[in-house]
């Protein structure tokens, strides 16, 4: 029975709790919602969904899937236990879990895998090749020649060659008589059963002793597929593994961990957090005034990165990570007009700073252009923003500096540094570190455990794990190799993690030391409000955690331009200084204020010019235009705070016909983050799951005739027939809607087309999938003519491959 049809009958029999467990483990099955159980079964059998489900399996469950694919019938707990070891109870739990995930469905003798697993896992489950019997169907002539040469002719060559491995001591004796390096050659087949013949073999001396490859071919331990490729049969692969399908243990590896003193861990982590936030602030301050240009091919080049790293006194590799982190958090964005990374308007807009600084402070000091709202956030919230962005980002800073697919090196913020599964790997490592509270596990053993937990994910991204471990230390999620309390909370509850970090961080400093050399020294982390006001009054010097601010006439003019008076500045410094105000500093403040304002600079977004002074005077006193803020600049010139388009519209509404000399500058998007990253789909809520269950329960069981699942069901049946090399009887309709029942041999299915061999016409045909109404696999006893034709096709294809150079 088709796996889609089997699941469409099995899923309705499950309880609501079982279905909720399925939806929680595979949320893509109901996103978007499905109309009935038939559509749910079809989506559960789709290759992309099965691929995602397999990525969530640990090694034990993945081994069970591969054992099921190796067999020719249903798999039960006893068979799984014999194949993988372990207890029968563990085998039962694994099979039940696979059935819960809809990767296997129930049958009278056990569990059968869904058909799409054959395509997702590949042609060689568990890394084993086809059996001699299967190879005899594919390359029968070559196996027959080998069997005759070995004196095993006269019967099925596949069966005769396979029986050799059942003889006591035959395998050991054969390897003992093999040429040198034969064992090393066979070890290369651990990753897969198919290999390529070396080109040097063609120039071998035919009179000399056979090498390892020739010996294995003569003994039919390696079976030639064509002139260039060989396959290690399943029986030989099992013999190499000592008779076991999986040589490794079914139990997860044990990872030892060295205890870490909590004070040592927290000190290291808090120091890393403080340094991370300090350097991020420096980076944002720089990019707010000097955007960072990109290369034509994307990313930040070395010529732009190195001067910035030298100016900020940050290592280039660490600066690259900070750039990636800031982009992921939306603190910087790529301006598409200038092709430069800068602080977006959403963060750099000046805002009034009135009220208290910290728990209490000055009033009346206004905003400072160029500083960002980032500086207003408490340190714990800054860290939470960066940590959450890192955790969910598909960017991988560890790839920076490695070779790019198109040549050259991967640059910071380049498109090549993106991996969709990176967040999954980060969460996996954090979860595993959470198993060792107060301890630092050995890195190699931690990685071995991660490999066991997610083997398919690790196969793709395992090489990125060392870089992620370093990023954990930079973010302060770990200290001295041990996971911190707030780092452990970040996965579950970001605000709770920030609150725990806020408790651990030392209190911010609310006083500075004013010195006679016109500087102010901050003995630690300043309150955000105090730091902003000092940045308004003075220029920061140095890169250390104890910041130094230098007062000068230009820096004081910034505060005066912001609307502050000399007395307000003096009162602010007196309130937040641990010492009295030095006389040189007070003189500088009052002298700068005395010379300030001799010239006035205003602002105007647009102007009106005209020769008719009477008309301009009427505009100046028109009540309907009062909201435009018109004022007379010079004879024949009016200024307005409104933009040119707004001013023109208001004048037209008042009955005038102005001419607009030039348009406004184009609007630049301030969307935070990388514009190429699509938002992640929202997680399925409890209400959505309940609504989906209600809809499913209200629909009939089975696959309706007019269901959208029918084409997918036909494709699944055709692929199964191709895999087992069987003929099919299919019903198709022509353009006029007339049905036709045909006996065909399917060869391939792709892009909505089916390629088949028609035994009745002795030719190949191409058919459209949408015209196929029904497909049934023909029983072996009823498909002799088609099977004979099928064999002729495969023999012809094999001959073409063998003779092709």
N, C-alpha and C positions, 0 to 999 in steps of 0.2 A: 504494500500500500504506500502511496505517496506520503511523505512526511508532512506536507501541508494538510492533506486530508486527515491524516492520523491526529495531528494536533488540533485541527478544527473540531474533532469529535472528543478529544481528551480534555481540552481546556475548559469547556463548559461544565465538566464533571468536578472540577476543582472547587474548593471552598473559597469564599471571599478572602480569607486570610492568606491562602496560598497564592491567589492572584495578586494580592497586594505585595506579597514578598517578591513575586516575579516582576512587578512594575517597579519596585524599589531597586532591584538589582539591574534591571534593563529599562531605564526610563524612556529610552528612545522608542519603545514599542507603542507607547500611547502619546507620543509627541510628534506630530499632531494626533488627536484622538482617532480611533478606528471605529468603523460603523458596526462591525459584528465580529464574531469569533473567527470566521473564515479569514477576514482581513488581518486579525491579530495573529493567526497562525502563519499567514503568508509573510507578514513583517518579521516574525520570529525566525523564519527560515531564510530571510534575505541575507546575502553574503556580508554586506556592510554591518548589519546588526550582529550577526554571528561573530564577525571579526572583533567588534567591541566587547562582546561577551567573553570571548576567549582571552582577551587582554586582561580581564579581571580575575582569571583563574590562577591558582597556585600550581605548583609542579605536580602534586598528587592528582588533582582534578584533570590537569592537562594530560597526564599519563593515561588516565582512564579513558579520555576521549580518543587518544591514539590507539589504545588497545581495542576499543570498540570499532575503529576504522580498519584495524588489521584483520578482524574476524569476518567471517562470512555469514554469521547469524547473530541472534540476540546475545547480549552480554549480561551475565548475572554476577552476584557478589562472589560466588565461588571461583568463577573464571577470572574475575579481576584480581582476586587474592592470589591465585596461582601465577598470574602474569606479572604482578608488581610486588608481591610480598605484603607484609603487614597483616593485620587482623581482618577477620571477616566482617566484624562490626564496622570497622573503618571503611571497608569496601562498600558496605551497604549505605553508609552515610554519604559517601562520594557519589554513588549512583543516584541516590535520592536528591542530592543537591543539583546534579546535572539535569535531572528530570524537572526539578523546580524551575530551573533556568530555561527550560524548553529547548535544551540542547540535545536531549534524548527523549524519546517517547516510549511508552509502555507497549510491550507485545507479549504474547502468551509465554514465551520462554525467557523474558528478561527485558532489556532495554536496547533500542536501536537508535543510532545517531541520525540526526536530520541530514538530509542529502547534501546540503550546502557545506557541511563540514568537510567533505571530501575535497572541495575546491579551495576552501580557506586553509586547511592544514597542508594540502599539497599532495603530490603523487606518492610521497614516501613517508607515511606516518612513522614516528619514532626513529626516523633516519634509516629505516630498513628498506631494502629493495623488494621487488616482486619475487614471488616464489618461482621455483623452477617450472611448476605447472603453468603459471601465468606467462612466464617468459617463453615457454614452448608454443603458446598460442601466438605470441608476437614475433618471435624469431625462430620458428620451428626448424628450419633447414640448418641453421648454424648449430643449434643444440643437437640435432640428429647427427651431424658430422662429428661433433665432440663425443657423443655417446658411442658411435661406431668406432672411433679412434681409441676409446678407452675400453672397448670390448663389452659395452652395455647395450648394444643394438638389439633389435628384434622386438622391442616393446616401447611404450611411451617414454621418450627420452627425458622428459621432465621428471617423471616419477622415478626412473632409474637413477638419475643423477642426484635426486633428493635423498634416496634411500641410503646413499653412501654415508651421510652424516649420522645415521642411526647405528652404524657399526661401531662397536666398542674399540676405541683407540685409533680409528682411521684418521681422524682430524689431526691428532697429535703426531702420528707417524708421517703424515703428508707434510706437515710443517717442518718436521725434523729433517726431511730429505730435500727441502726447498733450498734454493740458492740464498746466499747472504743478502741481507736487507729486505727479504720478503716480508718479515713481520712489520718492519717500519713502513713498507708500502701499504700493507693492509690497514695499518693504523690511520692512514690518511682518509679512510672511508668512515671514520667515526661521525663526521658531520653530514654525510650523505652517501648514498650507494652508487652514484653515477660519477664517473671520472673520465678524463680525456687521456688518450694514449700519447706518450711523448713522441715528438718528431724524431728524436735520435734513434728510436727503435727501427725506423725504416732503413737506416744505414747500418744496422747490425750485421756482423759477419755471420752468414748462415751456417758456416762450418764450426763456429765457436760454441761454447756452452751457453745454454739459454739463460737469460736474465730473469729477474723476478716476475716481470710482466709476462714474458713468454711462458714461464712455468705455470703461472696461474691461469693463463688462457688454455694451455694444453690440458690442464686438469679440470677445465670448465668451472673453476672457482670464480673466475671473472668471465662474464658472458658478453661477447661483442654485440653492440647494438647497430653499429655501422662501421665504417673504416676508421673512425676517429674516437668513438666513445664506447665505454664498457660499463657494465652494471654488476654490482656485487649482489648475488641472489640472497633472499631472506635467510635461507638455511645457513649460508656462510656467515652472514652478519650475526646471527644468533650464536653460532659457534665461536666467533671472535669475542662475544660478550659473555661467554661461559654459560650459554643457554638461557640467559635472562634478557628480556626485552629492554629493561632499563637497569644498567649496572649500578646507578646511584640509589641511595636509600630513599624509601617513600616518606620518611620523616624529615622535618625541617632541620637544617644544621643548627647546632648550638653555638651561640655567640657569647663569648666571655667578655666581661666589662670590668674595668678597673674603677674602684670608687674614687670620686672627686670631692674634695672638701667643698661644702656649699659656699663658704665665704670666698674661696678661690674662684669657683665657677661664676658667682655673681659679680665679683670685682672685674673679672675679664670681660664678661658680657656687658656690664654697664659702661665700662670704658670703651668698648666697641660701639655701643649705641651713641655715646657722647661724641665720639670721633665721626661717626657716620652722619649725624645731624649737623655737626659743625661744617664738615666738608660739603654737604648738600647745600647748606646755606650760602657758602662761598661760591659754589657753582652757580646757583640761581642769581646771586647778586651780580656775577660777571656776565652771565648770558642775558640778564635784563637790560644791560647797556651795550654789550657787544655780542650780537648773535653769532652762532657758530656755523660757518658755511659747510655745505655738503659737496661731495664729489658728483660728477655727472652720472656715474654708475650707482650712486646712492651710498649713504654712510659717511662717516667722518674720516678724512684722510690723515695720514701720519703728520703731514706738514701743519695741519690745523690742530691736531691733538697734542703734539709735543710742546709747543709754546704755551698752550693753556695749562698743561700739566706742570710746566716749570713755573709759570706765574702763580698758580695756586699751591705749589709745593706738594703735589699729589703724584704718586706713581702713575705712569700711563695706563697700566693694566687696571689699577683701582679706579682711575678716572673714567675709563671705558665702562666699568661696571656702574659707576654713579650716573653716567649719562643714560645707560639703559634703564636704570631704576627710576630716574626722574621722568623719562619718557613714558614708562609704564604707569607711573602714578599720575600722569597728566600735568606734571609741574613744568615741563617744557614741551613744545610742539614744533612741528615743521611748518614754517610759513611757505605755502606753495608759491607765493609770488616772488619771494627772494631766495628760495631754496636754502634756507638757513634755519637752524634750531634756535628758538628764543623762548622767553617766558611768555605764555599766552596772556591775553588781556584779562581773562577771568582771574588771574592771579596777581597781575601787576597794577591793577587799577588803584589809584590812591584813594584812601578813605579817611575821614576825619577821626582823629584819635582824641576823643574827649572823655573825661571821667577818670577812673582810678587806674593806676599802674600797679599791677599785682593786687594786693589787698587794700591799697589806698595810695593815692598819689596826686600828681598835678592835674590841673584842668586847664583847658584853653590851648594846649599844644595841638596843632592840626597835622594833617597827613604829610608824608614825605614821598614825593614821586620817585619811583624806581625801586622802593622796597615792596615786598610782596606780602599778601595775606598769609603766606606760609610762615612768616616770622611771628604772626599773631597766635598761631596754634601752640598749645602746650606741647612740651617735648614728647610726652607719651602719645599724643594724637599724631604728631609728626611721624613717630616711629610706626604707629599702627597703619598709617597711610602707605608708608613705604613697604612695610611687611606684607600687607594685603596685596599690594600691586605686584610684588615679587612672587608671592605665592600663586597668583592667578595668571601671570604673564606667560605667553607662549614664546617669549624671547629667551635665548640662552646665551648669556654673556660669556660662558665658557668656550663658545665656538669662535670668539674673536681671536684673530691671529692665525687660525687654521686655514688650510687651503680651501678656496671657494670652488664650486663645481665648474664655473666658467673660467677658472684660472685666477691667479693672484691670491691674496689673502682676504679673509672676511673682516670687514671694518666694523667699528662700533655703529649701531643704529642702521646697519645694512639689512636688506631683506633676507639674506642668506642665513642670518642668525635666528631664524624662527623654527620652532619645532612644536607641533600642535600638542604633543603628549607631555611636554615639559612640566606642566602643573601636576600631572598625575605622578610623575617621578618624584617631585619635591614633596608632595604629601606622603608618598610611600616612605621616603627616608625619614621624614619627621615622625610618622607613626611608629616606625621601628625604633627610632631613638627614644620615643616615649615609653618603650618597654623597659628601659634601663634608667629609672629615676635615680639621680644622684651618682651616675656612673658614666664612663666614657667607653663604649665598646670599641674593640679593635676594628679598624676600617675595613680590612680584608674580610673579616668574618661578618661584619655588617653588610657588606656588599654581597657576600654569599647568601645571606638570609634574604636580602632584597631580590636576588636572582631566583631564589626558590619561591618567593611569594608571587612574583610577576615575571615568569620566564620570557614570555613573548615581548613584554615591554622592555625588559632588560636587554634582550637581544638587539633591540633597535637603539636604545638610549643609555645603555649601561656605561658607555665611555664618558658620559657627561657627569656621572655621579661624583668623581673627585672635585670637580669645579663647584658643584652644588654644596658639598661639605664646606669648602672654603667660603662660599657666600653665606652659609649659616653663621659662621664665625664673624664675618663682617657686619651682618645685621644684628648680632647680639642674640640670636636665637639659641646659640650654644656658647658656652664658656669653658675653655680648656677641654673641649670635646664632649661635654655633657650638656644635655638639653636643659634650658632654664624653665622656670615655672611659667613665665609669660610667653616663652616660645612654645611650650606645650599647649597653652590656651589659644594661641593664634589660630589654629585650625578650627577649633570649636566655636570660639566666641571672641571676635576681634576687640570689642569694647572692654570685655573682661580682661583680656591680655593687656590692653593699654592701662586699665586701672591698676593691675598688679605691677606694671612697670612704674607707674607714677608713685606707688608706695615705696618702691625700691630705690628710685633715683633720689639723690640728695636734693635738699630744698634749694631753689634758685636764690641767687645773691641779689639783694635790693640796695646795696651800698657800693660805691666806688671810691677809689683814692685819687683825689685831685693833686697834681704835682706842679711845681713852679715852672717846669719846662713845657707848660701848656698841654699836658697829657692827663688822661684819666685811665687808671688801671683797674680792671675788673678781676677780682681774685677768684673767679669761678663763673659758672653759668649764670647769666643775668636773667632777671624776669623779662619775659618777651616785651612788655610795654616799655620797660626801662631801656632795653637794648635798642628798641626802635627810636626812642627819643635821643639817645646818645648818638645813634647813626645819623640823626637829623642835625645834631649840633657839631659833630666832629667826624673825622675820617678814621676808620679802623686801620690799624697797622699790625703787621705780624700775622702768623698763622697758628699760633699756639692756643690752647684752651683758655689761658689767662689773657683775655683780649686787652689791647691798648688802643685808646682813642686819642687822636691829636686834634686840638682846637686850632682853627686858623680863621682868618678873615673870610675866605670863601665859604668855609663850612658854616660859620655863623650867619652869613648872608642867606643861606638856605632856610634857616629858621626864621629870619626876619622876613624873607619873601613869603613864608608860610603864614605870616600874620602875627608873629610873636614880637613882644616888646622886650627891651633889655631887662626890665625888672622881672618879667615872667621867667626869663632864662636864668637870671641870678637866683631867684627863689627856687626854681627846679633843681639847680645844681646844689644849692645849700641843703635842700631836703634830702638829697640822695648821695651826699658825700660824707665819708667818715672823717674827713678833715675839713678845716675851714677853706674857703675859696682863696687860692693864691692871688696876691695883688696883681701880678702880670695878667692873669686870666680875666680878672674883673675889668682891668683897664682895657684889654682887647675887646671885651664885649661892648663896653660903653662907647669906645672910639668907633668901632664898626657900626654901631647903631646910629651914632651922630652923623656919619657920612652916608647913611643909607637913605634912599628915597629922594635924592636931589633930582633924579630923572624917574618918570613914571612910565611903566610899560603895561599896556592893556592888552586885551584879547578881542578879536573880532573874527567871526567865522565867515562873514560875507560883507560886501559893501554895495552901496547904490550910488551910481554917478549919473549926473545929468546936467544939462545947461540951463534948465528951467528952475531957478532958485525958488520961485513961488510954489511950484509943484512939490519940490523937496520939502519945503517948510510945511505944506499941508500934510505930507506923509508923516513928518516928525510929530505932529499934534493930532493925528487921526486916532481916536480911541480904539478903533477896530484893529489897529496895528501895534497897540501898546505892548502886547505880549512878545513882540519881536525884539524889544530892547533897543530901539533905534536911537542914535545920538549923532550929533553933528561933529565930524572930524575936521572939516575944512570947507570953504565955500564950494558947493557942488558935490560934496562927498558925505554920505551917511554910512554909518557902521551898524552892524546887527550881530547879535549872538546866534541867530538862527543860521542853518546851513543854506547854501545857495538855492537848493531845490525847495526847501520849506519857505524861504523868503519869496521866491518867485510864485509859489502857489498862493501865499497870503496876498500878494499884490494883485494877482489875477482875480482872486475872490473879492477884492475891494474895487474891481472895475478897471484896473490898469492892465497894460500889455507890455510887461518888461521883456527884455532880451537877455538871456543867460549867456554870459561870455564863455564859460567853461563848466564842465560837469564836475561832480564831486569825485574825490579819489575812490577807487574801488574798495568795497568792504572786504576785509580779510577775516577769514574764519578763525575763530578762537577755540575750535573744538579741541578738547584736551586729548592727549594720547596719540597713538599711532593711527593715522587715517586709514591704513590698510588693514587694520585688525577688525574683523567682524565681531559684534557683541555676542557673548555666549548665550545660548538659549536659556530661558528661565527654568528653574527646577519645577518639577511637577508638584503642585500643592495637594494637600489632603482633600480639599474640595474638588479639584480636578479629577483625582483618582476615584472619589466616590461617584462623581457624575459619569465617569467612564464605566465603572462597574454597573451602574444602573442602566446605562445604554446597552451594554452587552447582555445583561440578563433579560432585557426586553426583546431581544432578537432571536429568531429560530436557530436551531443547531444545524450545522452542515453547511455546504457550499451551494448557494443558489445558482441556478443555471445561467442567469444573466449577471453573475457577480464579476467584479473587476479582478477577482483572484484567479479566474479561469485561465487567462493567458500565462500567468506566473506558474500555475499548476502544470500547464502543458510544457513550459520550458523546463521545469524541474524533471518531469518524466523523460523528456528528450535527453537531458544531460545524464540522467541515470542510465538510459539505454546506451548512450555513447560510452559511458564509463565501463559498463559490463559487456559492451560489444554485442548487443542484442538488437534484433529488428523490432519495428513497431508497426502497429496498425493505427493510422490516423485518419480522421475525417476532416476534410477541408472543403471550403466553398469557393466557387469561382466568382467573377465579377457580377454575375447575374444571380448569385445566391444559391446555385445548384450544388448540393453536397456530393462528395466523392470519397469513397473508402479505399485506401491504398495500403499496400504492404511495402514498407521502405526500410532502408538501413540508414539511420542518422549518422552524419559524420562530424558536423560542427554546428554550433549555435552562437551567433554574434550579431550585434547591431540590428536586431529585429529580423534577421534572416536565418533560415535553416538550410544547410547544405546536406543533401541526402543522395543515396544511390538507389535507383529504381531497378530492381531485378527484372521486372517485366519488360522494360525497355533497354536494359543493359547500358544505362547511361546515368550521369549525375544530373541533379536538378537543384535549383535554388527556389525556395518557397518563402513567402512572407508569413511571419508568425501570426499576424492578426487574422489571417484567413484560416488558421487551424482551429477547429471546433473541439476535437477530442483526440486524445492520444492514449494508447494502451501498449504496454510492452508485451511482445509475443512470447509465449512459453517456448522453452527450448525444443520441445517435441514438435511444435508447430512451425518452426522457423528454419527448417533444414535448407530450403532454397535460398532464403535470405542470408542464412549463416554462411553458406558456401560462397555466395556473392560477396559477403562481408570479408571473408578470408581472402578472396581474390584481390579485393581493394587494398587490404593491409599489406599483402605480399607485394603488390605493385608499388605501393608507397615505399616500402622498405627497400625494394630493388632500386628505386629512383634515388634514395638516400645513399645507398651503398655505392652506386656508380657515379654519384655526383662528386666532383673534385673541387 
